[in-house]
Amino acid sequence: MDDIPLSALLIALGVLLVLSAFFSISEISMMSLNRYRLRHLAQHGHRGAQLAASLLAQTDKLLGVILLGNNLINALAAALVTVIAVRFLGNNEFAVTMATLAVTFLILVFSEISPKIIGAAYAEKVAFPASYVLRPLIQLSYPVIWFVNLFVQALLWLLRLRPSEAQEHKISMPELRTLVLEASGFIPKKHQSVLLNLFELEEITVDDVMTPRSQIEAIDIAAAPEAVWQQLTTSHHTQLPVYAGELNNLIGIVHTRKVLHQAQGEPITLDALKEILREPYFIPVGTPLLTQLQHFQENQRKFGIVVDEYGELQGLVTVEDILEEIVGEFTTRSPLRATHYRAQEDGSWLIDGSSSLRELNRKLDTKFPIDGPKTLNGLILEYFEDIPEAGTSFRIADHTLEVVQTQDRVVKVVRLCAPRATTEIT
């Protein structure tokens, strides 16, 4: 070493620091790669991504060659700095101490911290080119890596650890939801809303979106033929439930357009109406929307009757109701399904008691709880455990409400008061 010029030693030290930086930046960039984007690029033929994916599939060998090279180079750099320090300061403890401090500083700044920050920030730009170098290095140093990994595997076995089982991480629905939220800059807002609504379909049931029993338009087969015909010709629905005497006694579903086409303008007889009735399709309460959407598809149905465990009719749900939970409301709505809330000049809202709490939260940005009653009337009755009188004011979920009208043991109309404006006192 004494015969080697000092300039050559300094150049060699610089080369060692650069090589150490390469291994450090390769390690952090490979581990910082987005695994899902990596798979996407690899499947579309990106050569660098394919190499990186194959290296990450054998993490033990990848880390083995990186750490082997890094530690060897750092050891050589430490020895080289010691030689240079002895050249300047002599062979004494002070020279060794200064060499240790110097090599620690140089490795930390130039070969560890700075490269790893760059590698984490530009993972793809660093990892893909580095893969072309790391692959042949693994092949060249395979015997050494294999020997070292024997001891590594033995240690992991003693600790009862199995990295291969924990390596594959399947993304959960909450994590996927977070990814969609964080990708707001890349996904159009409408598309993002549709995706987020899809995630909630398994948590929402038919009870949340069904038309309640009190609002169902149905035909009583026991009524006068003229009344039945009048209802068929004026209905805004394409399918109507048909019952005999009482709504729970449902006997079928009639397609209004099919009836009118068959009648050709003439009133149809009740016997002829019974012959073209379709068997009703029943849905148990509590069925998740995603499950029910699949059932509609499998059974080729667009319309179902929701019943409880005792067979009592609770409401009806359509494919349109489920699709509206995904993409939002359609513009084509029946006049019978007009909006259940009306804005007032003072900023308040008049709301029908039968309004869905989910719809109110979505349309008026309210915060009513939806884990219990499904309608505003149900929420108020649960709150009072009685039927409140008109004019009663109260607060639920930081919203001030006033009962405007009650009828037949239900709350018909409620006023949602405008939030009070807050003024700052200076």
C-alpha positions as MATLAB code, in Angstrom:
seq = 'MDDIPLSALLIALGVLLVLSAFFSISEISMMSLNRYRLRHLAQHGHRGAQLAASLLAQTDKLLGVILLGNNLINALAAALVTVIAVRFLGNNEFAVTMATLAVTFLILVFSEISPKIIGAAYAEKVAFPASYVLRPLIQLSYPVIWFVNLFVQALLWLLRLRPSEAQEHKISMPELRTLVLEASGFIPKKHQSVLLNLFELEEITVDDVMTPRSQIEAIDIAAAPEAVWQQLTTSHHTQLPVYAGELNNLIGIVHTRKVLHQAQGEPITLDALKEILREPYFIPVGTPLLTQLQHFQENQRKFGIVVDEYGELQGLVTVEDILEEIVGEFTTRSPLRATHYRAQEDGSWLIDGSSSLRELNRKLDTKFPIDGPKTLNGLILEYFEDIPEAGTSFRIADHTLEVVQTQDRVVKVVRLCAPRATTEIT';
ca = [
       0.000    0.000    0.000;
       2.909    2.363    0.715;
       3.919    2.298   -2.956;
       0.459    3.250   -4.228;
       0.121    6.970   -4.968;
      -2.248    8.905   -2.717;
      -4.240   10.083   -5.728;
      -4.902    6.468   -6.705;
      -6.111    5.687   -3.181;
      -8.487    8.656   -3.259;
      -9.832    7.578   -6.662;
     -10.311    4.028   -5.390;
     -12.141    5.385   -2.332;
     -14.457    7.389   -4.581;
     -15.191    4.296   -6.705;
     -15.971    2.253   -3.587;
     -18.341    4.930   -2.296;
     -20.118    4.999   -5.661;
     -20.469    1.194   -5.677;
     -21.767    1.243   -2.110;
     -24.261    3.944   -3.114;
     -25.401    1.748   -6.022;
     -26.247   -1.151   -3.715;
     -28.008    1.161   -1.231;
     -30.089    2.923   -3.857;
     -30.932   -0.414   -5.517;
     -32.121   -1.918   -2.250;
     -34.461    0.899   -1.272;
     -35.805    1.429   -4.820;
     -36.610   -2.264   -5.272;
     -38.432   -2.397   -1.946;
     -40.296    0.857   -2.666;
     -41.808   -0.306   -5.951;
     -45.589   -0.312   -6.157;
     -46.316   -4.016   -6.523;
     -49.601   -3.520   -8.403;
     -48.122   -1.081  -10.899;
     -45.124   -3.406  -11.245;
     -47.412   -6.314  -12.176;
     -49.273   -4.110  -14.640;
     -46.072   -3.023  -16.393;
     -44.690   -6.560  -16.390;
     -47.882   -7.948  -17.947;
     -47.660   -5.314  -20.686;
     -44.129   -6.348  -21.673;
     -41.950   -3.805  -19.826;
     -38.593   -5.582  -19.672;
     -37.263   -3.670  -16.650;
     -40.479   -4.369  -14.740;
     -40.299   -8.056  -15.627;
     -36.726   -8.285  -14.324;
     -37.623   -6.381  -11.143;
     -40.638   -8.626  -10.543;
     -38.531  -11.773  -10.955;
     -35.921  -10.407   -8.501;
     -38.565   -9.503   -5.927;
     -39.985  -13.014   -6.244;
     -36.713  -14.272   -4.720;
     -36.178  -11.711   -1.980;
     -33.640  -13.792   -0.087;
     -31.250  -13.887   -3.052;
     -31.862  -10.238   -3.925;
     -31.128   -8.993   -0.424;
     -28.259  -11.447   -0.180;
     -26.363  -10.039   -3.156;
     -27.119   -6.410   -2.210;
     -26.023   -6.761    1.411;
     -23.037   -8.921    0.490;
     -21.773   -6.347   -1.986;
     -22.586   -3.411    0.287;
     -20.813   -4.824    3.334;
     -17.730   -5.929    1.386;
     -17.381   -2.539   -0.242;
     -17.933   -0.648    3.024;
     -15.262   -2.801    4.705;
     -12.832   -2.056    1.873;
     -13.672    1.653    2.093;
     -12.992    1.634    5.849;
      -9.615   -0.032    5.316;
      -8.742    2.397    2.559;
      -9.623    5.445    4.662;
      -7.460    4.053    7.475;
      -4.489    3.806    5.094;
      -5.032    7.365    3.901;
      -5.333    8.639    7.475;
      -2.068    6.892    8.444;
      -0.395    8.525    5.451;
      -1.413   11.979    6.713;
      -1.397   11.582   10.505;
       0.938    8.673   11.178;
       0.294    5.238   12.631;
      -1.337    6.086   15.971;
      -4.677    5.937   17.790;
      -5.589    9.453   16.711;
      -5.215    8.486   13.057;
      -7.402    5.386   13.520;
     -10.065    7.424   15.336;
     -10.124   10.080   12.625;
     -10.288    7.387    9.944;
     -13.293    5.774   11.655;
     -15.121    9.083   11.918;
     -14.275   10.009    8.340;
     -15.384    6.729    6.814;
     -18.611    6.775    8.861;
     -19.395   10.290    7.624;
     -18.579    9.486    4.005;
     -20.619    6.267    3.941;
     -23.612    7.816    5.695;
     -23.787   10.888    3.447;
     -22.654    9.580    0.071;
     -23.471    5.860    0.229;
     -26.469    5.474    2.530;
     -28.779    8.397    3.320;
     -28.578   10.382    0.066;
     -28.897    7.345   -2.270;
     -31.763    5.872   -0.257;
     -33.700    9.136   -0.307;
     -33.253    9.297   -4.080;
     -34.177    5.619   -4.481;
     -37.369    5.989   -2.458;
     -38.417    9.095   -4.405;
     -37.652    7.672   -7.870;
     -38.220    3.957   -7.319;
     -39.102    2.974  -10.882;
     -36.436    5.107  -12.564;
     -33.755    3.504  -10.380;
     -35.006   -0.051   -9.845;
     -35.651   -0.978  -13.477;
     -32.124   -0.135  -14.768;
     -30.571   -1.585  -11.601;
     -32.328   -4.903  -12.297;
     -30.117   -5.406  -15.357;
     -27.033   -5.282  -13.085;
     -28.414   -7.170  -10.087;
     -29.578  -10.189  -12.109;
     -26.053  -11.196  -13.350;
     -24.572  -10.364   -9.923;
     -26.947  -12.870   -8.314;
     -25.890  -15.516  -10.831;
     -22.178  -14.823  -10.284;
     -22.352  -14.829   -6.497;
     -24.931  -17.606   -6.208;
     -22.671  -20.094   -4.316;
     -21.844  -17.507   -1.646;
     -25.456  -16.355   -1.332;
     -26.636  -19.967   -1.095;
     -24.172  -20.684    1.678;
     -25.131  -17.568    3.651;
     -28.846  -18.268    3.221;
     -28.403  -21.687    4.796;
     -27.713  -19.969    8.093;
     -30.479  -17.422    7.481;
     -33.065  -20.152    6.869;
     -31.885  -22.037    9.962;
     -32.309  -18.906   12.085;
     -35.793  -18.268   10.689;
     -36.714  -21.901   11.381;
     -35.614  -21.531   15.006;
     -37.737  -18.384   15.311;
     -40.720  -20.191   13.706;
     -40.962  -17.562   10.973;
     -42.108  -18.262    7.421;
     -41.575  -15.159    5.251;
     -42.859  -16.926    2.122;
     -46.339  -17.183    3.669;
     -46.428  -13.526    4.759;
     -44.913  -12.165    1.559;
     -48.085  -12.270   -0.532;
     -50.407   -9.547    0.731;
     -53.938   -9.529   -0.626;
     -55.464   -6.085   -0.622;
     -58.611   -5.721    1.474;
     -61.727   -3.737    0.591;
     -60.887   -0.862    3.024;
     -57.390   -0.674    1.510;
     -58.810   -0.680   -2.009;
     -61.211    2.082   -0.993;
     -58.261    4.113    0.306;
     -56.433    3.602   -2.996;
     -59.432    4.943   -4.924;
     -59.686    7.961   -2.610;
     -55.989    8.733   -2.966;
     -56.196    8.388   -6.761;
     -58.614   11.311   -7.043;
     -56.148   13.158   -9.255;
     -56.114   10.317  -11.793;
     -59.729    9.103  -11.702;
     -62.611   11.363  -12.830;
     -64.802   12.371   -9.898;
     -67.863   10.577  -11.299;
     -65.902    7.345  -11.817;
     -64.490    7.628   -8.318;
     -67.991    8.024   -6.903;
     -69.191    4.916   -8.766;
     -66.264    2.843   -7.466;
     -66.811    3.984   -3.886;
     -70.515    3.170   -4.131;
     -69.669   -0.305   -5.400;
     -67.605   -0.958   -2.279;
     -70.653   -0.200   -0.121;
     -73.076   -2.503   -1.935;
     -72.204   -5.426    0.333;
     -72.975   -3.326    3.421;
     -76.280   -1.890    2.135;
     -79.352   -4.118    2.162;
     -82.608   -4.070    0.227;
     -84.252   -2.580    3.337;
     -82.275    0.626    2.734;
     -83.463    1.255   -0.821;
     -86.846   -0.447   -1.113;
     -90.106    1.400   -1.672;
     -91.947    0.930    1.652;
     -95.240   -0.887    1.811;
     -97.245    2.300    2.351;
     -96.016    3.746   -0.981;
     -96.516    0.677   -3.163;
     -98.938    1.090   -6.051;
    -100.771   -2.208   -6.475;
    -103.950   -3.541   -8.078;
    -106.729   -5.124   -6.033;
    -108.147   -7.909   -8.189;
    -111.310   -7.790   -6.055;
    -112.046   -4.210   -7.143;
    -114.482   -3.305   -9.881;
    -113.249   -4.097  -13.409;
    -113.607   -0.427  -14.391;
    -111.383    0.670  -11.493;
    -108.763   -1.956  -12.373;
    -108.749   -0.856  -16.017;
    -108.490    2.786  -15.026;
    -105.499    2.010  -12.822;
    -103.802    0.011  -15.576;
    -104.183    2.762  -18.165;
    -103.033    5.601  -15.895;
    -100.170    3.892  -14.058;
     -96.657    5.267  -14.563;
     -95.115    1.881  -13.737;
     -94.483   -0.939  -16.198;
     -95.041   -3.652  -13.564;
     -97.584   -3.675  -10.752;
     -98.241   -6.141   -7.925;
    -101.702   -7.684   -7.941;
    -103.373   -8.756   -4.704;
    -106.754  -10.050   -3.600;
    -108.375   -8.008   -0.857;
    -105.270   -7.438    1.267;
    -101.753   -6.506    0.159;
    -100.169   -9.494    1.922;
    -102.353  -11.755   -0.239;
    -100.207  -11.180   -3.317;
    -101.202  -13.327   -6.293;
     -98.882  -12.083   -9.030;
     -97.218   -9.334  -11.022;
     -98.770   -7.787  -14.101;
     -96.878   -6.090  -16.932;
     -99.042   -3.067  -17.807;
     -97.739   -2.636  -21.345;
     -98.365   -6.272  -22.133;
    -101.934   -5.979  -20.851;
    -102.658   -2.824  -22.855;
    -101.170   -4.354  -25.989;
    -103.254   -7.508  -25.617;
    -106.451   -5.590  -24.832;
    -105.995   -3.338  -27.906;
    -107.820   -0.448  -26.299;
    -110.726   -2.467  -24.935;
    -111.156   -3.039  -21.136;
    -109.669   -6.399  -20.171;
    -111.631   -8.856  -18.078;
    -110.405   -9.912  -14.650;
    -110.186  -13.544  -15.774;
    -107.982  -12.574  -18.699;
    -105.868  -10.466  -16.329;
    -105.350  -13.430  -14.004;
    -104.129  -15.581  -16.896;
    -101.250  -13.243  -17.763;
    -100.093  -12.658  -14.208;
     -96.485  -13.523  -13.539;
     -95.490  -15.294  -10.353;
     -94.142  -12.790   -7.799;
     -90.450  -12.850   -6.955;
     -89.814  -12.581   -3.218;
     -86.717  -11.181   -1.542;
     -85.873  -11.746    2.157;
     -85.265   -8.623    4.230;
     -81.606   -7.940    4.940;
     -80.355   -9.186    1.572;
     -77.204   -7.241    0.564;
     -77.642   -5.166   -2.583;
     -74.713   -6.779   -4.383;
     -76.158  -10.235   -3.715;
     -79.591   -9.140   -4.860;
     -78.209   -7.592   -8.038;
     -76.655  -10.965   -8.862;
     -79.958  -12.718   -8.093;
     -81.828  -10.336  -10.389;
     -79.379  -11.186  -13.152;
     -79.527  -14.940  -12.560;
     -83.334  -15.015  -12.396;
     -83.775  -12.475  -15.207;
     -85.911  -10.249  -13.003;
     -86.098   -6.491  -12.575;
     -88.609   -6.345   -9.756;
     -88.949   -8.073   -6.391;
     -91.173   -8.053   -3.313;
     -89.370   -7.740    0.028;
     -90.848   -9.899    2.800;
     -89.856  -10.528    6.410;
     -89.394  -13.856    8.184;
     -93.155  -14.175    8.691;
     -93.930  -13.605    5.019;
     -95.302  -10.102    5.652;
     -94.805   -7.735    2.743;
     -92.384   -4.940    3.669;
     -91.754   -3.201    0.363;
     -90.518   -3.665   -3.175;
     -87.155   -3.153   -4.812;
     -86.157   -2.864   -8.462;
     -82.933   -3.089  -10.432;
     -83.191    0.671  -10.890;
     -83.117    1.182   -7.117;
     -79.847   -0.751   -6.898;
     -78.281    0.945   -9.916;
     -79.103    4.343   -8.431;
     -77.004    3.421   -5.408;
     -74.065    2.954   -7.792;
     -74.387    5.693  -10.398;
     -76.850    8.105   -8.758;
     -80.453    8.899   -9.543;
     -81.844    8.662  -13.041;
     -83.667   11.651  -14.504;
     -86.679    9.576  -15.597;
     -88.795    9.296  -12.467;
     -92.464    8.643  -12.029;
     -94.536   11.589  -10.750;
     -95.569    9.295   -7.929;
     -91.936    9.193   -6.838;
     -91.473   12.935   -6.662;
     -88.921   14.362   -4.293;
     -89.722   13.986   -0.606;
     -88.178   17.299    0.430;
     -88.874   20.878   -0.539;
     -86.697   23.928    0.092;
     -88.274   26.888    1.909;
     -87.479   30.586    1.633;
     -86.028   30.744    5.144;
     -83.433   28.084    4.288;
     -85.277   25.210    5.972;
     -86.573   22.052    4.298;
     -89.987   20.402    4.490;
     -89.396   16.656    4.412;
     -91.831   13.770    4.166;
     -91.607   11.413    7.129;
     -91.306    8.462    4.746;
     -88.042    9.820    3.302;
     -85.082    7.478    3.368;
     -82.329    8.534    5.763;
     -79.691    7.421    3.255;
     -81.222    9.630    0.579;
     -81.408   12.608    2.959;
     -77.768   12.191    3.946;
     -76.765   11.999    0.295;
     -78.905   14.858   -1.023;
     -78.972   17.328    1.881;
     -75.586   16.443    3.379;
     -77.162   15.533    6.732;
     -75.603   13.163    9.255;
     -78.568   11.064   10.375;
     -77.625    7.595   11.681;
     -78.507    4.799    9.255;
     -77.662    1.748   11.356;
     -81.157    1.631   12.859;
     -84.436    2.934   11.364;
     -84.398    3.438    7.616;
     -86.822    6.395    7.357;
     -87.091    9.769    9.049;
     -90.426    8.765   10.582;
     -88.851    5.646   12.083;
     -85.941    7.652   13.469;
     -88.283   10.149   15.155;
     -90.508    7.449   16.639;
     -87.434    5.675   18.007;
     -86.164    8.950   19.469;
     -89.419    9.778   21.308;
     -90.614    6.192   21.832;
     -94.020    7.737   21.135;
     -95.814    9.744   18.465;
     -94.858   13.426   18.927;
     -97.406   16.201   18.512;
     -97.227   18.746   15.712;
     -94.998   21.693   16.649;
     -92.557   19.587   18.694;
     -88.933   20.644   18.118;
     -85.902   18.491   18.918;
     -82.330   17.766   17.839;
     -80.919   14.592   16.283;
     -77.328   14.281   15.051;
     -76.778   18.048   15.438;
     -79.818   18.810   13.250;
     -82.795   20.777   14.556;
     -86.110   19.237   13.489;
     -89.736   20.243   13.953;
     -92.754   17.984   13.548;
     -95.148   19.750   11.166;
     -97.832   17.097   10.661;
     -98.730   13.701   12.089;
    -101.422   11.400   10.768;
    -102.495    7.814   11.370;
     -99.792    7.143   13.973;
     -96.967    8.303   11.698;
     -95.035   11.532   11.270;
     -96.060   12.852    7.859;
     -94.084   16.095    7.479;
     -90.957   17.337    9.259;
     -89.151   20.651    9.014;
     -85.356   20.506    8.897;
     -84.299   23.901   10.214;
     -81.466   25.753    8.552;
     -78.180   25.610   10.507;
     -77.547   28.702   12.589;
     -74.919   31.024   11.217;
     -71.968   31.367   13.585;
     -70.351   34.748   14.112;
     -66.861   35.284   15.492;
     -66.488   37.619   18.466;
     -63.362   39.737   18.269;
];
